[in-house]
């Protein structure tokens, strides 16, 4: 797998999914296949990055306190519904995107990183009559990064991951919906000659999540999640227990209101413990989401996810769990959208991010503004 770029591997995975669906879906259901949604997005962003951090995953040490970038992006999102009946359903969600940066402000040279991402998720639902609904999901996600810059312009490194889920939502009991999920993930980071240390992020994860939800329009959900992760390339320097293994426990609750507008507020706490003291931490996250119509045919979307994280032990250069740059980030953005033409919407977005880089307890900030166009070719 090391000799294959994520793009090559993802193409083969997509082909395999198509071959599987062609043989697994009964012929009498092929006529039901339809696109639930197809959105093509293009846009331009101006971004400023701040933080005096070391460059630890690039060959040239060229970190700076401030950097800026102009970013062009193109994305595609679609959901292909094979069948959706009361007894069962099958659908495939696909996301793909390209971001091209023109970055400046560094000491040695300017950078032009290119980021390609793609993700596919196949979901199957089966009604178990008086028991509830069974869900089986599986998919892959990939990222490829060219000319990855040093800090503070952080771009998550390239990787390929496969993930799966088996879950059940039981029939309601006195208005309460109980659900349980078994989760799994395998991730391989694209380490090369210039960044062999990215091999340290390769991981396997197995988890269990359960929750209970009350109410349809004003819903409250309480949940707990437990994950065990193993990092085969990270050593604990303990002969009796040499491979790093983490255990993470999360508890949280979410309140959701749905009417002419949608509002959601959530709170979650996480304890991560390990047989290696370096990555042990405690974190608490607050999330707020609002989506509402406003005058002149416009819509307002607001999202905030504020996270406070503290490490149990003070250790320099503690490697992060893969993905924690996003999981433990603080993000706020405000977006206003408006129809411009048939099937075409325009959006203006302002955003702020504060997140960790590859090294634990080292943070960067990002400020950005974007103009986006979203085209739905089949919407009427």
Phi, psi and omega in degrees: 000335182297331183274356180253128174288158179304325180297318179295314181297319180294323178298318179294322178296318179297319178296319179297319178299318180296320178294320179297315182293326180295331181262336187271333182277124180300149183299325182288352179258350182300325181295341181276351184296132180204157173277121175286322181198142174220119183234125176251124186240136173222148182188178181222137183229151170242127187227144176235133181243144183222140177148133180261086188235153180284152174270113187246352181234018173231159186286325182263127177279102187221035181289157182215168180280328182221138176220157180223156181207146166254131188233126170257138184222152177218133183217160179220132176229134178209152176233119180257115182263117179277316170198150182215091181243173180295325183279325184200164178206154179215127178214160180232124176253133183232134175228138176213146182203157177224131174233126178247121182260149164235100191251146178216175179103000179272167188274321186273310181201170172273156183240153177227066182292147175234131183239124176242129182229150175205152181207142176220136180227123177256126186234131178237133179238135178228127177279125181260034176061240185285354181272317182145205181247134176259134179241134173231121182230149176202152180182187179219160178218139181220153178217136175232133183233128177247139180056051182296125185275165174282179181289154009267009178276091187269128171234126180303137184293165180293147180199168171225129181224149173240138183222155180211159183209136169234121184219163178219136172247116185283157175299148185295144175239112183053042176082004182251129177259120179256135179226155178216141184222141171251124188245150175209148179207146174227129184229136178234118182271146187277084178272135178231192182296330182276342182215063182294340183292346178293343174302335181295340184272352178303136186208162170231140183224142173225133185216166178223130179230141176219153181200169178222136184233137176239135169085141179271309185275319174244088190262142174238129179233129173249139183215158172224147183219137177230129182231142172241125182236142179234137182238096189295336183263004178251128183260146174266355184061027175243117184299326181281339182214072194281338186259134182291132174225131180250151174231123183237130177242128180235141175229137182198172178213149181223136174246129183231132177243129179233122174205233174289345174223166179241131177225142180216138178227133181218155178220134181216137175244143183227135172244121179247120179238153188212161171280357170242128187289342187302314186266010183288132182206165170239140182215149174224136184233139174242131182233140176221134180225133176223131174225118188211147173285146177228169184303164178065036176062022182260161177232145180246129177235126180233136179221133177219131176223104185252124184236135173245123185232139177221136179276144181291318180238143179275109181227128179288142174056052175277122180292141181277155167296137180306132178092351183290343174302327178268316185299323184252021178275155168256122186227135173224130172215151178233129184227137176240127181240154179206140174295134179252327182201180179300122178069008183235124177244149173246147182220142173243129185230139173238134186216157176221138179224138169230119187211164175279153174265207180294334184260129182298143177068016173246117190246153171229161177238146177229131173241133183208156172225143187222150168240125186235147172241131180239122183244128177246095190295335185251008180278142179241000000 
